[in-house]
Amino acid sequence: MQQMFQRQQKYVFYLLSLYTLGWGFTSYKTFFLSLILGTVISLFLSWNLARKVEKFGRAVAQGKKVRSIGTFSRLAAAVLAAAIAVEYPQYFSIIPVVIGLMTSYTVIIIDFLLCKNKQHP
C-alpha cells in the first residue's frame, strides 16, 4: 500500500510541476493556479485516505472495532477548496479547482491500469 501511494504521489508531483510551469510561463495564471489548488488538496486527501486505509486494515486484522475512513473530512476539504475559489475569483476558477480535486483519483485509476497490464501481458 505504501509503495503504491508513493508511486502515485510521485506522478502527482510531476503534474504539479507542469502546472507550476504553466502558471509561471503562460498567460493562463488563474487556470493553472486553480489546478494547483485543487491538486494540492487532492494530494492531501489521497495521503489521508492511504493513512486511514492502513489503520483500517490493522484494526480489522486485530479484530478491533473499525471507525470510518474519513468521508466527511474529504468532503470538507473539497468544500474548502471550492470556497477558496469562490471567495477569490480574481485568482481561482471553480472548474479547474474541481478538475484538480479529481487528479489523485485519476492518477490512482491510471496507475492501477498500468500495474494490471504489467502483471498480465
N, C-alpha and C positions, 0 to 999 in steps of 0.2 A: 504494500500500500504506500509506504513512504517513498520507494523508488519511483512508483508511478506518479505520485504527486510532484516529486522533484523534477521529473521529466516534463510534466505538463507546465510546471511553474517556469521552467526554462523557456518553453515555447511562448508563454505569455509575456515574459520579459523581452523576448525578441520582438514581439508585436508592439510592446510599449516603446521599445527603441525606435521602431519605424514610425509610430505615432508621434514621438517626440521630434524626430527629424521632419516629419510633415508639419508639425506645429512651428518649428523653427525656420523652415526654409520655404514654406508656401504661404499663400495669402489666405488659406482656409484655417485661420487660427481658432475660431470658435468650434469648428467641426473637430479638429484634432484634439483640442483641449477637452472637449466633451467626451471623445473616445477615451482619452487618458483617464478622466474622472471615473467613467463607468468601468473601465478595465481594472483600475486600481481597486475599486470596491469589489469587483468580481473576483479578483485575485485574493483579496482578504476573505471573501465568502468561501472561496474554494479551500483556502487554508483552514478556515474554521470548520468546514464540513469534513475535511480529511481528519482533523483532530478529533472531532466528535464521533466519527465513524469508528476510529481506532478505540476510543473509550467505550463505545457501544459494544464493539466486538469483545473487548476484555471483560466487560460486565456480563455479557451473555455467557462467555466461556467459564466464568467463575460462578455462574448461577445467581448473580445479584439482580436486583430489580433494575430495570432499564428506564432511563429518562428519555425524553425526546432528543432528536438530533439538531434542534435549533431552528426549526422552520420560522418561528416568529422573529428571531434575531436576523435571519437572512431577509425576511420581508421588510423589517425595519430599516436595514442598511440600504435596500433598494429604494425605499421611500425617501430616505435621507438623500440619496443621490439625485432623485427626481426633484426633491425640494430645493436642493442647491441649484439645480439647473433652472428651476422656475424663479428662484429668488434673484439670480444673477444672469439674466438673459443676455447681457452685453458680453459675457464670457462663455456661456454654455448654451447648448441647444438640447432639447429633451430627447429627440430621436437618436442622435449619436450616443447620448448617455445610455439609453436603453440598449442600443447595439453593443456598447462596451460592457454593460452588465451581463450580456449573454456570451461574452467572449470566452470565459473559462469553461462554460458548458459546451460550447462549440469545440474548443480545444480538447476537452475530455472525449467527446464523440469521435473526433478525427484520430486522436491517439489510440482509442480503443480499436477503431477500424484498421489502423496501420499495424498494431500489435497482433490483431487477429489474422491479418494477411501474412505476417511473418511466420506465425505458428503453423498455418495451414496453406502451404504454397499450392 
